[in-house]
Amino acid sequence: MNTIFKSATVLVAAMTVSVNAFAQETKKPASPPMTATGKVNDANITIAYNSPSVKGRKIWGDLVGYDKVWRAGANDATTFETSKDIMVQGKKLPAGKYSFFLIPKESGTWTAIFNKEAKQWGAYKYEESKDALRVDVKAKPVQAQQETLVYKINKSGFTMDWDKISVPVEIK
């Protein structure tokens, strides 16, 4: 009888562990990893980021503070990769892989940063001395709310859209 009880206990424990592991595997992350790819002129562009959601929160000036370096997504810093030298907002950016940051500003003129340290967690160890390029970009208000953060690559560059803001970055 004691052996049957022990076997049943082990079986129940194993089933519980299996169900919990399955539930964790199938649960969608709060900020899932995403990738935007496209071509601008002859350059292949890849932007890898984690996509947070608004979830009823105040984003700009609250969750994402004004005048502070922001990872332009969630979790790891967003990365930007170009296969060829490009011009960003009229300034040269050599081919390569960069971390991409934004400095949101209440005025609407934000700073876009391409940093040589491509692999970073958030902006916690961001070093301005490793910037490859900084440019000003003009954030635009949009009518319809974009619930999840998304990057879109188009023939003239890319946009970062989230909440009721679109941030276009021109590439030539």
Phi, psi and chi 1 to 4 in degrees:
 res  aa     phi    psi   chi1   chi2   chi3   chi4
   1 MET       -  -42.5 -173.8   71.7  158.5      -
   2 ASN   -61.2  -38.6 -162.6   12.3      -      -
   3 THR   -65.7  -41.3  -56.4      -      -      -
   4 ILE   -63.4  -42.2  -66.6  172.0      -      -
   5 PHE   -63.1  -44.4  178.6   71.9      -      -
   6 LYS   -63.4  -42.1  -74.1 -179.7 -177.1  176.5
   7 SER   -63.6  -41.7  -63.8      -      -      -
   8 ALA   -65.4  -40.4      -      -      -      -
   9 THR   -63.2  -44.5  -57.5      -      -      -
  10 VAL   -63.4  -42.1  169.2      -      -      -
  11 LEU   -62.9  -45.1  179.4   61.9      -      -
  12 VAL   -63.7  -42.8  168.6      -      -      -
  13 ALA   -63.0  -43.3      -      -      -      -
  14 ALA   -63.8  -40.9      -      -      -      -
  15 MET   -65.5  -39.0  -71.9  173.1   52.5      -
  16 THR   -63.7  -45.4  -58.0      -      -      -
  17 VAL   -62.2  -43.0  169.0      -      -      -
  18 SER   -63.9  -44.2  -64.8      -      -      -
  19 VAL   -64.3  -43.6  167.9      -      -      -
  20 ASN   -63.6  -42.0  -74.1  -20.7      -      -
  21 ALA   -63.9  -42.0      -      -      -      -
  22 PHE   -63.9  -42.4  179.4   74.9      -      -
  23 ALA   -63.2  -40.1      -      -      -      -
  24 GLN   -68.2  -38.0  -72.5  176.6   -5.7      -
  25 GLU   -65.4  -38.6  -84.9 -177.3   31.4      -
  26 THR   -88.8  -11.1   59.1      -      -      -
  27 LYS   -71.7  127.4 -176.5  179.9  176.4 -172.1
  28 LYS   -71.5  132.6 -176.7  179.2  177.0 -171.4
  29 PRO   -64.1  152.1    8.8  -11.0      -      -
  30 ALA   -61.1  -35.7      -      -      -      -
  31 SER  -131.1   81.5  -59.8      -      -      -
  32 PRO   -64.7  148.5   21.5  -28.8      -      -
  33 PRO   -69.2  139.4   19.3  -24.0      -      -
  34 MET  -137.3  160.1  -54.5  -69.4  -77.3      -
  35 THR  -139.2  133.8  -55.6      -      -      -
  36 ALA  -112.4  130.3      -      -      -      -
  37 THR  -129.8  151.3   57.7      -      -      -
  38 GLY  -178.8 -178.3      -      -      -      -
  39 LYS  -125.0  132.6 -155.2  166.4 -164.2  153.6
  40 VAL  -122.1  115.8  179.3      -      -      -
  41 ASN    54.8 -120.3  -63.2  -34.4      -      -
  42 ASP  -100.4    1.5  -71.1  -24.8      -      -
  43 ALA   -92.7  130.7      -      -      -      -
  44 ASN   -83.4  126.3  -67.1  -44.8      -      -
  45 ILE  -114.7  134.0  -53.9  -66.4      -      -
  46 THR  -131.7  127.2  -57.7      -      -      -
  47 ILE  -120.3  119.3  -57.7  171.3      -      -
  48 ALA  -111.5  131.0      -      -      -      -
  49 TYR  -155.2  166.4   60.8  100.9      -      -
  50 ASN  -106.6  134.6  -74.0   74.3      -      -
  51 SER  -102.7   96.9  177.3      -      -      -
  52 PRO   -76.1  165.3   28.4  -32.7      -      -
  53 SER  -113.2  156.6  -62.9      -      -      -
  54 VAL   -67.8  -48.6  173.9      -      -      -
  55 LYS    52.5   39.3  -63.2 -179.2 -170.9  173.6
  56 GLY    76.2    4.4      -      -      -      -
  57 ARG   -86.5  158.3  -58.9  175.2  -70.3 -174.3
  58 LYS   -84.0  116.6 -178.0  177.9 -173.0  -70.0
  59 ILE   -85.4  -66.3  -57.3  -58.5      -      -
  60 TRP   -78.3  124.3  -51.4  113.9      -      -
  61 GLY    87.0   -2.1      -      -      -      -
  62 ASP  -130.5  -84.2 -169.0   16.0      -      -
  63 LEU   -59.0  -44.2 -178.6   65.7      -      -
  64 VAL  -110.7  109.5  176.5      -      -      -
  65 GLY   -72.5  149.2      -      -      -      -
  66 TYR   -73.5  150.8  -71.6  123.3      -      -
  67 ASP    63.6   23.8  -56.6  -49.2      -      -
  68 LYS  -128.9  144.6  -65.3  178.3 -178.4  157.4
  69 VAL   -64.8  127.9  174.9      -      -      -
  70 TRP  -123.3  140.6  172.0   56.1      -      -
  71 ARG   -68.2   -1.1   59.1 -174.4  151.5 -159.2
  72 ALA    60.1   36.7      -      -      -      -
  73 GLY   167.6 -151.6      -      -      -      -
  74 ALA  -124.0  161.9      -      -      -      -
  75 ASN    62.2 -119.7  -54.6  -32.3      -      -
  76 ASP   -60.7  155.1  -73.7  -25.3      -      -
  77 ALA   -62.7  144.7      -      -      -      -
  78 THR   -63.0  142.5  -64.6      -      -      -
  79 THR  -114.0  147.6   59.4      -      -      -
  80 PHE  -128.2  126.7  177.2   92.5      -      -
  81 GLU  -128.5  134.6 -171.4  168.9    5.3      -
  82 THR  -127.3  136.9  175.1      -      -      -
  83 SER   -80.6  -15.1   63.9      -      -      -
  84 LYS  -138.0  161.5  -61.0 -164.0 -177.6 -110.0
  85 ASP   -60.6  139.4  -66.7   -2.4      -      -
  86 ILE  -136.1  167.6   55.6  175.1      -      -
  87 MET  -108.5  122.9  -60.7  -64.9  -75.4      -
  88 VAL  -112.0  117.6  178.4      -      -      -
  89 GLN    51.6   35.3  -59.6  -68.8  125.1      -
  90 GLY    85.4    3.2      -      -      -      -
  91 LYS  -119.1  143.9  -64.6 -177.9  179.4  179.1
  92 LYS   -73.3  133.9 -173.8  177.1 -179.9  179.2
  93 LEU  -125.5  116.6 -178.7   68.1      -      -
  94 PRO   -65.4  155.0  -18.7   30.3      -      -
  95 ALA   -54.1  143.0      -      -      -      -
  96 GLY   152.1 -173.9      -      -      -      -
  97 LYS  -116.6  132.6 -173.1  172.8 -174.7  177.1
  98 TYR  -133.6  156.0  -56.7   90.8      -      -
  99 SER   -83.4  147.1   54.0      -      -      -
 100 PHE  -118.3  125.2  177.9   70.9      -      -
 101 PHE  -125.2  158.5  -61.8   99.8      -      -
 102 LEU  -128.1  148.4  -72.3  166.3      -      -
 103 ILE  -115.5   99.3  -59.8  176.5      -      -
 104 PRO   -67.9  142.0  -15.4   28.6      -      -
 105 LYS  -134.0  138.1  -63.6 -179.4 -175.8  168.1
 106 GLU   -58.7  -28.5 -161.4  166.0    7.1      -
 107 SER   -65.6  -21.3   68.3      -      -      -
 108 GLY    99.4  -13.7      -      -      -      -
 109 THR   -96.5  104.9  -60.2      -      -      -
 110 TRP   -96.2  166.2  -66.4   18.5      -      -
 111 THR  -109.2  127.1  -57.4      -      -      -
 112 ALA  -101.2  133.9      -      -      -      -
 113 ILE  -124.8  130.7  -57.1  167.6      -      -
 114 PHE  -112.3  111.0  -62.2   83.3      -      -
 115 ASN  -107.5  138.4 -173.7  -86.8      -      -
 116 LYS   -66.6  -18.7  -65.5  173.4 -168.7  172.1
 117 GLU   -87.1   91.3 -172.0   72.4   37.9      -
 118 ALA   -69.7  -33.6      -      -      -      -
 119 LYS  -104.0  105.0 -175.1   69.4  177.1  155.7
 120 GLN  -142.2  148.7  -61.7 -173.3   51.8      -
 121 TRP   -91.7  114.8  173.3 -100.7      -      -
 122 GLY    58.0 -144.2      -      -      -      -
 123 ALA  -120.0   18.6      -      -      -      -
 124 TYR   -66.7  -33.7  -56.6  106.5      -      -
 125 LYS  -113.2   21.0  -66.5 -173.6  178.4 -177.7
 126 TYR   -58.7  134.6  162.5   77.7      -      -
 127 GLU  -125.5  117.9  -66.9  179.4   42.3      -
 128 GLU   -58.5  -30.8 -174.3  174.0  -15.9      -
 129 SER   -63.3  -16.9   64.0      -      -      -
 130 LYS   -97.5    9.6  -65.9 -177.9 -179.8  178.3
 131 ASP   -68.5  132.3  -71.8   -8.2      -      -
 132 ALA   -87.3  -32.2      -      -      -      -
 133 LEU  -160.9  140.6 -179.8   65.1      -      -
 134 ARG  -129.3  131.5  -83.2 -179.7  168.5 -125.2
 135 VAL  -138.8  153.3  -66.2      -      -      -
 136 ASP   -86.7  138.6  -73.0  -22.7      -      -
 137 VAL  -132.3  151.5  -66.9      -      -      -
 138 LYS  -103.6  110.0 -170.1   73.8  174.7  159.5
 139 ALA   -69.1  144.2      -      -      -      -
 140 LYS  -122.5  133.6  -62.1  178.0  179.1 -180.0
 141 PRO   -72.2  145.6   21.4  -26.0      -      -
 142 VAL  -124.6  153.2  -66.5      -      -      -
 143 GLN   -73.4  -50.9  -66.0  -62.8  -41.9      -
 144 ALA   -85.4  132.9      -      -      -      -
 145 GLN   -70.5  133.7 -177.3 -178.4   52.7      -
 146 GLN   -96.1  103.4  173.5   67.5   43.7      -
 147 GLU   -62.3  -45.3  175.6   63.7   24.4      -
 148 THR  -108.3  142.5   58.9      -      -      -
 149 LEU   -63.5  134.4 -176.6  146.1      -      -
 150 VAL  -143.6  140.7   64.6      -      -      -
 151 TYR  -104.0  138.4  -77.5   87.6      -      -
 152 LYS  -130.1  127.9  -61.0  173.9 -172.3  169.9
 153 ILE   -99.5  133.5  -61.4  170.9      -      -
 154 ASN  -134.3 -178.5   56.3   54.3      -      -
 155 LYS   -65.1  -19.1   64.4 -179.2  179.2  170.5
 156 SER  -109.5    7.2   60.3      -      -      -
 157 GLY   143.7 -132.5      -      -      -      -
 158 PHE  -150.7  164.5   67.9   92.5      -      -
 159 THR  -128.9  150.8   61.4      -      -      -
 160 MET  -112.3  118.4 -174.3  -76.5  -55.2      -
 161 ASP  -117.8  128.4  -58.8  -28.7      -      -
 162 TRP  -161.4  140.0 -165.7   28.7      -      -
 163 ASP    61.0 -122.2 -167.1   18.2      -      -
 164 LYS  -116.8   33.8  -68.9 -167.5  172.6 -174.6
 165 ILE  -129.6  139.7  -64.7  -75.0      -      -
 166 SER  -123.4  131.2 -179.9      -      -      -
 167 VAL  -116.2  100.1 -178.1      -      -      -
 168 PRO   -84.2  138.7   26.4  -28.2      -      -
 169 VAL  -123.2  120.8  178.9      -      -      -
 170 GLU   -84.5  133.7 -179.7 -176.4  -86.8      -
 171 ILE  -128.2  135.1  -62.9  174.5      -      -
 172 LYS  -129.7      -  -68.8 -173.8  179.3  179.5
